[in-house]
Amino acid sequence: MNLNDFDFLLPEKLIALRPVRPRTSSRLLVVNSGSFVDANFFQLKSFLRPGDRLVFNNTKVLKSLLLVTRIRQVSDIFHEAKVQINLLEKISDRLWKVLAKPLRKLKNGDFLKLSDGHVVLVRSVKNNHAVIDLQYDQSSNIESFLNLSGRMPLPPYILRNRASDSDDDIDYQTIFASVAGSVAAPTASLHFDDKILLDLKDTGIDFSYLTLHVGGGTFLPVKSENIADHLMHSEKGHISQQTAMEINQTKRAGGRIIAVGTTSARLLEAATSNDFCSPFDDETKIFIKPGYCFNLVDGLITNFHLPKSTLIMLVAALIGVEESKKLYSHAIQKKYRFYSYGDSSLLFKK
């Protein structure tokens, strides 16, 4: 299929720069067998049934946005420049691939001073990224280190309109985040609070948790005109034996597996064969696009995504290409809020 098949015109006023409060007051668009229901997220249990299982991604977002001062010595003169760094991909405990803005201000051997005074080293500069050595004391850990100087890594379209702040420390983290490692949030889960989880549990809805650390590749656009030529970024995922067992028991009992977020959906499908989920501890590059047959996932809770993104392709694979076009047309017509801090949808497999 062609990349333009997943393009649409989105009014800028529908792009959410802040979440609604409380979290569960966001809107919810439910799509099932061609029908569209406009609802609110706090009504989620009305569209599920006892025995269904929600599968959450419990990854925790690192404060991986760094505003640094580049220091370069030329002869006896030190030259400084302001640079914004986003951690993109972990290479080792201290080495990270990063996006830098502007990248042209960096070269091998530069030092970068963080806001707390710590200095890191630029190891190499490539065409579209750099590699830096964080040089932190490894008796500590990456999360503690970044908490001293980092900010929440909001998506670029938000940062073009406003700076991240202390509200984002809460807003851009799920309430069950526990395993640090993501450089972007699993945003479908941002709509949940303790009350709705309790209500769902009382209704007979079961929960399971997996971990997929969302990489910076989630920000990178698809450039291949033929989407089959797109190379998917790799992300580290983990499904425990307990979680796999819970999922398989639900399927055997006739319950539905509802993935909360595209990250959960991708990892579940990567770990599944013949409708059976296995424990998983590896990287996955699974690219779910139209033509893919879902083995395990029966439904998906997800926000409204960017045009031409791999995420909207996953939605089209689940409910059908034409249905996904109707979904987005309906969402725009009804003025749903889009992207990470926007509204939600509950989509059942076609």
C-alpha positions as CSV (number, residue, x, y, z in Angstrom):
1,M,0.0,0.0,0.0
2,N,1.0,3.6,-0.6
3,L,1.9,6.0,2.3
4,N,-0.6,8.5,1.0
5,D,-3.4,6.0,1.8
6,F,-2.8,6.9,5.5
7,D,-2.8,10.7,5.1
8,F,-5.5,13.0,6.2
9,L,-5.9,16.7,6.9
10,L,-6.1,17.5,10.6
11,P,-7.2,20.9,11.9
12,E,-4.4,22.2,14.2
13,K,-7.0,23.2,16.8
14,L,-7.7,19.5,17.4
15,I,-4.1,18.7,18.5
16,A,-4.1,18.5,22.3
17,L,-1.2,20.3,24.1
18,R,-2.5,19.4,27.6
19,P,-4.6,16.5,28.9
20,V,-8.2,17.0,30.2
21,R,-8.7,16.7,34.0
22,P,-9.5,14.3,35.5
23,R,-7.9,11.7,33.2
24,T,-11.1,9.7,32.8
25,S,-13.1,12.7,31.5
26,S,-11.6,12.4,28.0
27,R,-13.9,11.3,25.2
28,L,-14.1,7.7,24.0
29,L,-15.0,6.7,20.4
30,V,-16.1,3.0,20.3
31,V,-15.9,1.2,17.0
32,N,-17.5,-2.3,16.6
33,S,-18.6,-4.0,13.4
34,G,-19.1,-0.8,11.6
35,S,-20.9,1.1,14.3
36,F,-19.6,4.3,16.0
37,V,-20.5,5.3,19.5
38,D,-19.5,8.6,21.0
39,A,-18.9,8.2,24.8
40,N,-16.6,9.2,27.6
41,F,-13.7,7.3,28.9
42,F,-15.3,6.8,32.4
43,Q,-18.0,4.8,30.6
44,L,-15.4,2.2,29.4
45,K,-16.8,-0.7,31.4
46,S,-20.1,-0.3,29.5
47,F,-18.4,-1.6,26.4
48,L,-16.6,-4.5,28.0
49,R,-17.9,-7.7,29.6
50,P,-16.9,-9.9,32.5
51,G,-14.0,-12.1,31.6
52,D,-12.3,-9.6,29.3
53,R,-8.7,-8.9,30.1
54,L,-7.0,-5.5,29.6
55,V,-3.3,-5.7,29.0
56,F,-1.3,-2.7,30.1
57,N,2.3,-1.6,29.4
58,N,3.9,-0.8,32.7
59,T,7.0,0.9,31.3
60,K,8.1,4.1,33.0
61,V,9.1,7.2,31.1
62,L,12.7,8.5,31.7
63,K,13.2,12.2,31.9
64,S,15.2,11.9,28.7
65,L,14.9,15.5,27.3
66,L,18.1,17.4,28.2
67,L,18.8,21.1,27.6
68,V,22.6,21.2,27.5
69,T,25.4,23.6,26.9
70,R,27.9,22.4,24.4
71,I,31.5,23.2,25.3
72,R,34.3,23.0,22.7
73,Q,37.9,24.1,23.1
74,V,39.6,25.7,20.1
75,S,43.2,26.6,20.9
76,D,42.8,28.4,24.3
77,I,39.3,29.6,23.7
78,F,36.1,27.7,24.9
79,H,33.1,28.1,22.7
80,E,29.6,27.4,24.0
81,A,26.3,26.7,22.3
82,K,22.8,25.7,23.5
83,V,21.6,22.3,22.3
84,Q,18.5,20.2,23.0
85,I,19.1,16.4,23.4
86,N,16.6,13.6,23.3
87,L,17.7,10.2,24.2
88,L,16.7,7.9,21.4
89,E,18.1,4.4,21.9
90,K,20.2,2.7,24.6
91,I,23.4,1.2,23.3
92,S,24.9,0.3,26.7
93,D,24.5,1.4,30.2
94,R,26.2,4.8,29.5
95,L,26.2,5.0,25.7
96,W,23.0,6.4,24.1
97,K,22.0,7.3,20.6
98,V,20.4,10.7,20.7
99,L,18.6,13.3,18.6
100,A,20.2,16.7,18.9
101,K,18.7,20.0,17.9
102,P,20.6,21.5,16.1
103,L,22.8,18.5,15.3
104,R,25.2,20.7,13.3
105,K,26.5,22.2,16.5
106,L,28.0,18.9,17.7
107,K,31.1,17.0,16.7
108,N,33.2,14.2,18.1
109,G,34.9,15.1,21.3
110,D,32.5,17.9,22.4
111,F,31.5,18.1,26.0
112,L,27.9,18.8,27.0
113,K,27.2,20.4,30.4
114,L,23.8,19.4,32.0
115,S,21.8,21.8,34.2
116,D,23.2,20.1,37.4
117,G,26.8,20.7,36.2
118,H,27.4,17.1,35.2
119,V,29.4,16.9,31.9
120,V,28.9,14.2,29.2
121,L,30.9,13.4,26.1
122,V,29.9,13.3,22.5
123,R,31.4,10.1,21.1
124,S,30.3,10.4,17.5
125,V,28.0,12.4,15.1
126,K,26.2,10.7,12.3
127,N,23.8,12.0,9.5
128,N,20.8,12.2,11.7
129,H,21.9,11.4,15.3
130,A,24.8,11.5,17.7
131,V,26.1,9.0,20.3
132,I,26.9,10.4,23.8
133,D,28.6,8.9,26.8
134,L,26.6,9.9,29.9
135,Q,29.6,9.2,32.2
136,Y,27.4,8.7,35.3
137,D,28.4,6.8,38.3
138,Q,27.0,3.3,37.7
139,S,26.5,2.7,41.4
140,S,23.5,4.9,40.7
141,N,21.1,4.2,37.8
142,I,19.9,5.9,34.7
143,E,16.6,7.0,36.1
144,S,18.1,8.7,39.2
145,F,20.8,10.3,37.0
146,L,18.2,11.8,34.5
147,N,15.9,13.0,37.3
148,L,18.6,15.5,38.3
149,S,18.7,17.3,34.9
150,G,16.2,15.8,32.5
151,R,12.6,16.8,31.5
152,M,9.8,14.7,30.3
153,P,10.3,13.9,26.6
154,L,7.1,15.4,25.2
155,P,6.5,14.8,21.5
156,P,8.0,17.3,19.1
157,Y,4.7,18.8,18.1
158,I,4.0,19.8,21.7
159,L,7.5,21.2,22.3
160,R,7.2,23.4,19.3
161,N,4.3,25.1,21.1
162,R,5.3,25.1,24.7
163,A,8.1,23.9,27.1
164,S,7.6,20.8,29.3
165,D,7.0,21.6,32.9
166,S,6.3,20.0,36.3
167,D,2.7,19.2,35.3
168,D,4.0,16.9,32.6
169,D,5.9,14.9,35.3
170,I,2.5,13.5,36.3
171,D,0.5,14.0,33.1
172,Y,2.9,12.1,30.9
173,Q,3.3,9.1,33.2
174,T,0.8,6.3,33.7
175,I,-0.4,5.6,37.2
176,F,1.1,2.1,37.1
177,A,4.4,2.9,35.6
178,S,7.0,0.8,37.4
179,V,9.8,-0.4,35.0
180,A,12.0,2.6,33.9
181,G,13.2,2.6,30.3
182,S,10.9,4.5,27.9
183,V,11.7,7.7,26.1
184,A,8.0,8.2,25.2
185,A,4.8,7.4,27.1
186,P,2.4,4.6,26.3
187,T,-0.2,7.2,25.9
188,A,-3.3,5.1,25.7
189,S,-2.9,4.3,29.4
190,L,-2.8,7.9,30.4
191,H,-6.6,7.9,30.6
192,F,-6.7,5.5,33.5
193,D,-6.9,6.4,37.2
194,D,-7.3,4.3,40.4
195,K,-11.1,4.7,40.4
196,I,-11.7,3.4,36.9
197,L,-9.4,0.5,37.5
198,L,-11.4,-0.4,40.7
199,D,-14.7,0.0,38.8
200,L,-13.5,-2.3,36.0
201,K,-12.2,-4.9,38.5
202,D,-15.6,-4.9,40.3
203,T,-17.3,-5.4,36.9
204,G,-15.3,-8.6,36.3
205,I,-12.6,-7.2,34.0
206,D,-9.2,-8.7,34.6
207,F,-5.8,-7.0,34.2
208,S,-2.3,-8.1,33.1
209,Y,0.9,-6.2,32.6
210,L,3.8,-6.4,30.2
211,T,6.7,-4.1,29.5
212,L,7.7,-2.6,26.2
213,H,10.2,0.3,26.5
214,V,9.0,2.9,23.9
215,G,11.9,4.1,21.8
216,G,12.5,7.4,20.2
217,G,11.8,5.7,16.9
218,T,8.1,6.4,17.7
219,F,8.9,10.0,16.7
220,L,10.5,9.2,13.3
221,P,8.3,9.5,10.2
222,V,7.7,6.8,7.6
223,K,9.5,7.9,4.5
224,S,9.0,5.0,2.1
225,E,6.2,5.6,-0.4
226,N,5.5,1.9,-0.4
227,I,4.9,1.1,3.3
228,A,6.2,-2.5,2.8
229,D,9.7,-0.9,2.4
230,H,9.6,0.7,5.8
231,L,12.1,-0.6,8.3
232,M,10.5,-0.7,11.8
233,H,12.5,0.5,14.8
234,S,13.4,-2.1,17.4
235,E,12.1,-2.0,21.0
236,K,12.8,-4.1,24.1
237,G,9.9,-6.0,25.5
238,H,9.2,-8.4,28.3
239,I,6.2,-10.7,29.0
240,S,6.4,-12.8,32.2
241,Q,5.4,-16.4,32.4
242,Q,2.6,-15.2,34.8
243,T,1.2,-12.7,32.3
244,A,1.4,-15.2,29.4
245,M,-0.5,-17.8,31.5
246,E,-3.2,-15.2,32.5
247,I,-3.7,-14.3,28.8
248,N,-4.0,-17.9,27.7
249,Q,-6.5,-18.7,30.4
250,T,-8.6,-15.8,29.3
251,K,-8.6,-16.9,25.7
252,R,-9.5,-20.5,26.7
253,A,-12.4,-19.2,28.8
254,G,-13.8,-17.2,25.9
255,G,-12.7,-13.8,27.2
256,R,-11.4,-11.1,25.0
257,I,-7.8,-9.7,25.1
258,I,-8.0,-5.9,24.9
259,A,-4.5,-4.3,24.3
260,V,-4.2,-0.9,26.0
261,G,-2.1,0.9,23.5
262,T,-0.3,0.0,20.3
263,T,2.8,-0.9,22.3
264,S,0.9,-3.6,24.1
265,A,-0.7,-4.8,20.9
266,R,2.7,-5.1,19.1
267,L,4.3,-7.0,21.9
268,L,1.4,-9.4,22.4
269,E,1.4,-10.2,18.7
270,A,5.2,-10.6,18.7
271,A,5.0,-13.2,21.5
272,T,2.0,-15.1,20.1
273,S,1.8,-18.1,17.8
274,N,-1.3,-20.1,17.0
275,D,-3.4,-18.0,19.4
276,F,-1.1,-19.0,22.2
277,C,1.0,-16.4,24.1
278,S,4.5,-17.3,25.2
279,P,6.8,-15.6,27.7
280,F,9.0,-13.0,25.9
281,D,12.2,-11.2,26.7
282,D,13.8,-9.8,23.6
283,E,13.6,-7.0,21.1
284,T,10.9,-6.8,18.5
285,K,10.6,-5.0,15.2
286,I,7.1,-6.3,14.3
287,F,5.4,-4.0,11.8
288,I,1.6,-4.5,11.9
289,K,0.0,-3.1,8.8
290,P,-3.0,-3.9,6.6
291,G,-3.0,-7.5,5.6
292,Y,-1.7,-8.6,9.0
293,C,-4.0,-11.2,10.8
294,F,-4.1,-10.6,14.5
295,N,-3.4,-13.9,16.4
296,L,-4.3,-12.8,20.0
297,V,-5.6,-9.2,20.2
298,D,-9.4,-8.9,20.1
299,G,-9.6,-5.2,20.8
300,L,-7.5,-2.1,21.2
301,I,-7.6,1.1,23.3
302,T,-5.7,3.8,21.6
303,N,-5.5,7.5,21.0
304,F,-5.8,9.2,17.7
305,H,-2.5,9.1,15.7
306,L,-0.5,11.2,13.3
307,P,-1.1,10.9,9.6
308,K,1.2,8.5,7.7
309,S,2.4,6.9,11.0
310,T,2.9,3.2,11.7
311,L,0.4,3.5,14.5
312,I,-2.5,4.4,12.2
313,M,-1.4,1.5,10.0
314,L,-1.8,-0.8,12.9
315,V,-5.3,0.6,13.5
316,A,-6.1,-0.1,9.8
317,A,-4.9,-3.6,10.2
318,L,-7.2,-4.2,13.1
319,I,-10.5,-2.7,11.8
320,G,-9.9,-2.4,8.1
321,V,-8.5,0.4,5.9
322,E,-11.9,1.8,4.9
323,E,-13.2,1.6,8.4
324,S,-10.1,3.4,9.7
325,K,-10.7,6.2,7.3
326,K,-14.3,6.5,8.5
327,L,-13.0,6.4,12.1
328,Y,-10.7,9.4,11.5
329,S,-13.2,11.3,9.5
330,H,-15.8,10.8,12.3
331,A,-13.3,11.9,14.9
332,I,-12.4,15.1,13.1
333,Q,-16.0,15.9,12.4
334,K,-16.9,15.4,16.1
335,K,-13.9,17.4,17.2
336,Y,-12.1,14.7,19.1
337,R,-8.7,15.8,20.6
338,F,-5.7,14.1,18.9
339,Y,-2.4,12.6,19.8
340,S,-0.6,11.9,23.1
341,Y,-2.7,14.1,25.4
342,G,-5.9,13.7,23.3
343,D,-9.0,11.6,23.5
344,S,-9.3,7.8,23.2
345,S,-10.9,5.1,21.1
346,L,-11.9,1.5,21.8
347,L,-11.6,-0.6,18.6
348,F,-12.8,-4.2,18.2
349,K,-11.2,-6.4,15.6
350,K,-13.0,-6.7,12.4
